[in-house]
Amino acid sequence: MAAKINTDKIYVQPLGLVRGPIHCDRVFKNLTGGNIYFAAVRIISRTKQGLEEKIVSIVDLDNFFKKKSTTVAEKIKTILNNIESPRGALMLNNGSVIGWKKPVIQGVLNVTPDSFSDGGQYSDIELARPHAHEMISAGADIIDIGGETTKPGAQSVSIKSEKDRVLPVIKNLATLNFPLSIDSRNAEVMNDAIQNGAHIINDISALGHDLKSIGVVKKEDVPIILMHAQGAPEIMQNNPQYSHILLDIYDYLESRIKMCIDAGIDKNKIIADPGIGFGKNLKHNMNLIRSVSIFHTLGFPILLGLSRKRFIKDLSGKNDSKERLGGTVASSMYAIMQGVQVLRIHDVNELRQSIKIFNCLLYTSDAADE
């Protein structure tokens, strides 16, 4: 689903991001209140005549503002405030609190017979529970449970089938009192999952597939992950096209966030996901990942699902999804350097290990933070 193209609009992308201690505050601005800083911004104006872009260093911003109208300068300053403002911690209804001091790992638990990467491996409760324990022990912060395959070309399943797959697993894992998310685009599944122990809703349709779903999010007062997808899974890879991949998806997510806030959903319970692989070709995906920092302008935590995705196969030639670990880790570490707060991952142990080693190299050993 594509958003209506907005014209006469300004976008700001933080550039020159560095992680770790810095020694010249005048040169950098802080990203989302964490330990990442940016040295420049890419300012994009989208008008009916096309795009205008300019890269401005932080030290030159004041001079840049003096050359602009008060209205334009204030718009950019407001956007910069969005980029710099700390994100509110995620408060779950089991008392858990998820903060953003370190990258958050959402471990994938597909209880489906036909998921692109691990279909059928964990569809039985006797297999799903040990795998969830394994991911938790390895350092997952959330377990994401899904009962409907949404890979390209996948057909939808009945509500009953989806519930029959996910509810027994959620009930079983709820005894752990560990953060659980339900990966569903159906309001009835979302509702029953929350009633049986899930704490977060993860919707690939950004609450657009089922009109009742926003009511569930509001009633249950749970966090919602809003993802962009162009078209339903059955057709989403049939020649996807965009006017401008970054700005079109930005506008879409912005509109879905506004819809949620207008409906009374707490802004501190919204996470944005650009939707890698969902109605995007290789070029689209690479542009999104490369410039993912633009989505900090929304003012909300960002989630990326890079794990074992097809773009890794397209670039590396590794057709088997289980042989894409290197590409998963490489793209995930890049995303972390760009300030992405949440990573949806199959191989939790390997990514958590990569983060730990990276931080031990970046910081002194005393300051290393997973």
C-alpha positions as CSV (number, residue, x, y, z in Angstrom):
1,M,0.0,0.0,0.0
2,A,1.5,3.3,-1.1
3,A,0.8,6.6,0.6
4,K,-0.3,9.6,-1.4
5,I,2.8,11.5,-2.6
6,N,3.3,14.7,-0.5
7,T,4.8,17.7,-2.3
8,D,6.2,20.9,-0.8
9,K,7.6,18.9,2.0
10,I,11.0,18.9,3.7
11,Y,12.8,15.8,4.9
12,V,16.1,15.6,6.9
13,Q,18.4,12.6,7.0
14,P,21.3,12.5,9.6
15,L,24.6,11.6,8.0
16,G,28.2,10.9,9.1
17,L,27.0,8.8,12.0
18,V,29.6,7.7,14.6
19,R,29.1,5.4,17.6
20,G,30.9,5.7,20.9
21,P,32.6,8.6,22.7
22,I,33.2,11.8,20.8
23,H,35.5,14.7,21.7
24,C,34.1,17.7,19.9
25,D,30.4,18.3,20.6
26,R,30.4,21.4,18.3
27,V,30.8,19.1,15.3
28,F,28.1,16.6,16.2
29,K,24.5,16.3,17.2
30,N,23.2,13.4,19.3
31,L,20.9,10.8,17.7
32,T,17.8,9.9,19.7
33,G,19.5,10.5,23.0
34,G,21.8,7.4,22.7
35,N,25.5,6.9,22.1
36,I,25.4,7.7,18.3
37,Y,26.1,11.1,16.9
38,F,25.8,12.7,13.4
39,A,28.1,15.2,11.8
40,A,25.8,16.4,8.9
41,V,22.3,16.3,7.5
42,R,20.9,15.7,4.1
43,I,18.0,18.2,3.5
44,I,15.6,17.1,0.9
45,S,12.8,19.3,-0.5
46,R,10.1,17.6,-2.4
47,T,8.1,19.9,-4.7
48,K,5.9,19.5,-7.7
49,Q,9.0,20.3,-9.8
50,G,11.0,17.5,-8.3
51,L,13.6,17.0,-5.6
52,E,16.2,19.5,-4.3
53,E,18.9,18.2,-2.0
54,K,21.7,19.7,0.0
55,I,24.1,18.3,2.5
56,V,25.0,20.6,5.4
57,S,27.5,19.9,8.2
58,I,26.4,20.5,11.7
59,V,28.9,23.4,12.1
60,D,27.4,25.1,9.1
61,L,23.7,24.8,10.1
62,D,23.4,28.2,11.6
63,N,24.7,29.9,8.5
64,F,22.4,27.7,6.4
65,F,19.4,28.8,8.5
66,K,20.2,32.5,8.0
67,K,19.8,32.0,4.3
68,K,16.4,30.4,4.6
69,S,13.0,31.9,5.5
70,T,12.0,31.7,9.1
71,T,9.3,29.2,8.2
72,V,11.7,26.8,6.5
73,A,14.3,27.2,9.2
74,E,11.8,26.4,11.9
75,K,10.5,23.3,10.0
76,I,14.1,22.0,9.8
77,K,14.7,22.8,13.5
78,T,11.6,20.9,14.5
79,I,12.7,17.9,12.4
80,L,16.2,18.0,14.1
81,N,14.5,18.0,17.4
82,N,12.7,14.8,16.4
83,I,16.0,13.2,15.4
84,E,17.7,14.2,18.7
85,S,14.9,13.5,21.2
86,P,15.3,10.3,23.3
87,R,12.7,7.6,22.5
88,G,10.4,6.7,25.4
89,A,10.9,3.2,26.8
90,L,8.5,0.5,25.8
91,M,6.2,-0.4,28.7
92,L,4.6,-3.8,28.5
93,N,1.5,-5.0,30.3
94,N,3.5,-7.7,32.2
95,G,5.6,-5.1,33.9
96,S,8.6,-5.5,31.5
97,V,10.4,-2.3,30.3
98,I,12.3,-2.3,27.0
99,G,14.7,0.6,26.7
100,W,16.9,1.7,23.8
101,K,20.4,1.8,25.5
102,K,21.4,-1.2,23.5
103,P,20.1,-2.8,20.3
104,V,16.9,-4.8,20.9
105,I,16.8,-8.3,19.4
106,Q,13.4,-9.7,18.4
107,G,13.8,-13.4,18.0
108,V,11.7,-15.0,15.2
109,L,9.5,-18.0,16.1
110,N,7.5,-19.1,13.1
111,V,4.9,-21.7,14.0
112,T,4.0,-22.2,10.3
113,P,4.5,-25.1,7.9
114,D,5.7,-22.9,5.0
115,S,7.8,-19.9,6.2
116,F,10.6,-19.0,3.7
117,S,13.4,-19.8,6.2
118,D,12.3,-22.2,8.9
119,G,8.9,-23.5,7.8
120,G,7.7,-26.5,9.8
121,Q,10.7,-26.6,12.1
122,Y,8.9,-25.2,15.1
123,S,5.2,-25.7,14.3
124,D,4.8,-28.2,17.2
125,I,4.7,-26.9,20.8
126,E,7.3,-29.4,21.8
127,L,9.7,-27.9,19.3
128,A,8.7,-24.3,19.6
129,R,9.2,-24.0,23.4
130,P,12.8,-25.2,23.4
131,H,13.7,-23.0,20.5
132,A,12.2,-20.0,22.4
133,H,14.3,-20.9,25.4
134,E,17.3,-21.1,23.2
135,M,16.8,-17.6,21.8
136,I,16.1,-16.2,25.2
137,S,19.3,-17.7,26.6
138,A,21.2,-16.4,23.6
139,G,20.1,-12.8,24.4
140,A,16.8,-12.2,22.7
141,D,14.7,-9.3,24.2
142,I,11.4,-10.3,22.5
143,I,10.1,-13.5,21.0
144,D,8.0,-12.8,17.9
145,I,5.4,-15.6,17.2
146,G,3.8,-15.8,13.8
147,G,1.2,-18.3,12.4
148,E,0.7,-16.9,8.9
149,T,3.4,-17.0,6.2
150,T,3.7,-13.6,4.5
151,K,6.6,-14.4,2.2
152,P,6.2,-13.3,-1.5
153,G,3.5,-15.3,-3.2
154,A,2.1,-16.7,0.0
155,Q,-1.6,-17.4,0.2
156,S,-3.6,-16.2,3.3
157,V,-4.7,-18.8,5.8
158,S,-8.0,-18.9,7.8
159,I,-8.3,-17.1,11.1
160,K,-9.0,-20.4,12.8
161,S,-5.8,-22.0,11.3
162,E,-3.7,-19.0,12.4
163,K,-5.1,-19.1,15.9
164,D,-4.7,-22.9,16.2
165,R,-1.0,-22.4,15.4
166,V,-0.1,-19.4,17.6
167,L,-2.3,-19.6,20.7
168,P,-1.0,-22.9,22.2
169,V,2.5,-21.6,21.8
170,I,1.7,-18.2,23.3
171,K,-0.1,-19.8,26.3
172,N,2.8,-22.0,26.9
173,L,5.5,-19.3,26.7
174,A,3.4,-16.8,28.7
175,T,4.4,-18.8,31.8
176,L,7.9,-17.4,31.3
177,N,6.8,-13.8,31.8
178,F,9.0,-12.9,28.9
179,P,8.1,-10.2,26.2
180,L,6.2,-11.8,23.4
181,S,4.9,-10.3,20.2
182,I,2.3,-11.6,17.9
183,D,3.1,-11.3,14.2
184,S,-0.4,-11.0,12.7
185,R,-2.5,-8.7,10.5
186,N,-5.8,-10.0,11.7
187,A,-7.7,-8.3,14.6
188,E,-9.2,-11.5,16.0
189,V,-5.8,-13.2,16.2
190,M,-4.2,-10.1,17.7
191,N,-7.0,-9.9,20.4
192,D,-6.8,-13.6,21.4
193,A,-3.0,-13.5,21.4
194,I,-3.0,-10.6,23.8
195,Q,-5.6,-12.3,26.0
196,N,-3.4,-15.4,26.2
197,G,-0.2,-13.7,27.1
198,A,1.3,-11.7,24.2
199,H,2.4,-8.2,24.9
200,I,3.2,-6.5,21.5
201,I,1.4,-6.5,18.1
202,N,3.6,-6.7,15.0
203,D,1.5,-6.0,11.9
204,I,3.0,-6.1,8.4
205,S,0.0,-4.1,7.1
206,A,0.4,-1.3,9.6
207,L,-3.2,-1.9,10.8
208,G,-4.5,-1.6,7.2
209,H,-5.5,-5.2,6.5
210,D,-8.2,-5.5,9.2
211,L,-10.1,-2.3,10.1
212,K,-10.9,-3.7,13.5
213,S,-7.2,-4.1,14.4
214,I,-6.6,-0.5,15.6
215,G,-9.5,-1.0,18.0
216,V,-7.6,-4.0,19.5
217,V,-4.4,-2.0,19.9
218,K,-6.2,0.9,21.6
219,K,-8.4,-1.4,23.9
220,E,-5.5,-3.5,25.0
221,D,-3.1,-0.6,25.3
222,V,-0.2,-2.6,23.8
223,P,2.8,-1.5,21.7
224,I,2.3,-1.7,17.9
225,I,4.9,-2.3,15.2
226,L,3.8,-0.6,12.0
227,M,5.4,-2.0,8.9
228,H,5.3,-0.8,5.3
229,A,4.4,-3.3,2.6
230,Q,3.3,-2.5,-1.0
231,G,0.5,-4.9,-1.8
232,A,-0.6,-8.2,-0.2
233,P,1.9,-11.1,0.0
234,E,0.3,-12.8,-3.0
235,I,1.2,-10.0,-5.3
236,M,3.7,-7.7,-3.6
237,Q,6.7,-8.7,-5.7
238,N,4.9,-8.2,-9.0
239,N,7.0,-5.3,-10.3
240,P,6.9,-3.0,-7.2
241,Q,7.3,0.7,-8.1
242,Y,7.8,3.9,-6.2
243,S,8.2,7.6,-7.1
244,H,11.0,7.8,-4.5
245,I,11.6,4.8,-2.4
246,L,12.7,6.6,0.8
247,L,10.2,9.4,0.7
248,D,7.2,7.3,-0.3
249,I,7.8,4.9,2.5
250,Y,8.5,7.7,5.0
251,D,5.2,9.4,4.0
252,Y,3.3,6.1,4.4
253,L,4.7,5.4,7.9
254,E,4.1,8.9,8.9
255,S,0.5,8.7,7.9
256,R,0.0,5.4,9.8
257,I,1.6,6.8,12.9
258,K,-0.7,9.9,12.7
259,M,-3.7,7.6,12.3
260,C,-2.7,5.8,15.5
261,I,-2.1,8.9,17.5
262,D,-5.3,10.4,16.3
263,A,-7.1,7.3,17.5
264,G,-5.6,7.8,21.0
265,I,-2.7,5.3,20.9
266,D,0.2,6.3,23.2
267,K,3.0,7.6,21.0
268,N,5.5,5.8,23.2
269,K,4.0,2.5,22.1
270,I,4.6,2.9,18.4
271,I,7.6,1.4,16.4
272,A,8.1,1.9,12.7
273,D,9.4,-0.7,10.3
274,P,10.2,0.2,6.6
275,G,9.5,-3.4,5.6
276,I,12.6,-4.8,3.9
277,G,11.6,-7.2,1.2
278,F,7.8,-6.5,1.3
279,G,7.0,-5.1,-2.1
280,K,10.6,-4.0,-2.9
281,N,13.1,-5.2,-5.4
282,L,16.9,-5.4,-4.7
283,K,17.5,-1.8,-5.6
284,H,14.7,-0.6,-3.3
285,N,16.0,-2.7,-0.4
286,M,19.5,-1.5,-0.8
287,N,18.5,2.1,-0.9
288,L,16.3,1.6,2.2
289,I,19.0,-0.1,4.2
290,R,21.7,2.3,3.1
291,S,19.6,5.4,4.0
292,V,17.6,4.0,6.9
293,S,18.7,6.9,9.2
294,I,16.1,9.1,7.5
295,F,13.4,7.3,9.4
296,H,14.7,8.7,12.7
297,T,13.0,11.9,11.5
298,L,9.7,10.3,12.3
299,G,10.6,10.5,16.0
300,F,9.9,6.8,16.8
301,P,12.0,3.7,17.3
302,I,12.9,1.9,14.1
303,L,12.7,-1.9,13.5
304,L,14.3,-3.7,10.6
305,G,13.8,-7.3,9.6
306,L,17.0,-8.2,7.6
307,S,17.4,-11.8,8.7
308,R,18.0,-14.2,5.9
309,K,16.2,-12.0,3.4
310,R,16.4,-12.4,-0.4
311,F,18.6,-9.4,-0.9
312,I,21.4,-11.4,0.7
313,K,20.8,-14.1,-1.8
314,D,20.7,-11.6,-4.7
315,L,24.0,-10.1,-3.7
316,S,25.9,-13.2,-2.5
317,G,24.4,-16.0,-4.6
318,K,23.5,-18.0,-1.5
319,N,20.1,-19.4,-2.5
320,D,19.5,-21.5,0.7
321,S,18.0,-19.1,3.3
322,K,20.0,-20.9,6.1
323,E,23.2,-20.0,4.4
324,R,22.7,-16.2,4.7
325,L,24.1,-15.7,8.2
326,G,27.0,-13.6,7.0
327,G,24.8,-11.2,5.1
328,T,22.4,-11.0,8.0
329,V,25.1,-10.1,10.5
330,A,26.8,-7.6,8.1
331,S,23.5,-5.7,7.3
332,S,22.4,-5.8,10.9
333,M,25.7,-4.3,12.1
334,Y,25.3,-1.6,9.5
335,A,21.8,-0.9,10.8
336,I,23.0,-0.7,14.3
337,M,25.6,1.9,13.3
338,Q,22.7,3.8,11.7
339,G,20.9,3.9,15.0
340,V,18.2,1.2,14.3
341,Q,16.8,0.2,17.7
342,V,15.2,-3.2,17.0
343,L,16.4,-6.1,14.8
344,R,14.1,-9.0,13.9
345,I,16.4,-12.0,13.8
346,H,16.5,-15.8,13.4
347,D,20.1,-16.3,14.5
348,V,20.0,-14.6,17.9
349,N,23.2,-16.0,19.3
350,E,25.3,-15.0,16.4
351,L,24.0,-11.5,16.2
352,R,24.3,-10.9,20.0
353,Q,27.8,-12.2,19.9
354,S,28.7,-9.9,17.0
355,I,27.3,-6.9,18.9
356,K,29.2,-7.8,22.0
357,I,32.5,-8.1,20.2
358,F,31.9,-4.9,18.2
359,N,31.2,-2.9,21.4
360,C,34.2,-4.4,23.2
361,L,36.4,-3.1,20.3
362,L,34.6,0.2,20.1
363,Y,34.6,1.1,23.8
364,T,36.9,0.4,26.7
365,S,36.2,-3.0,28.3
366,D,34.6,-1.4,31.3
367,A,32.1,0.5,29.1
368,A,31.2,-2.3,26.7
369,D,27.5,-2.6,26.6
370,E,25.6,-5.3,24.7
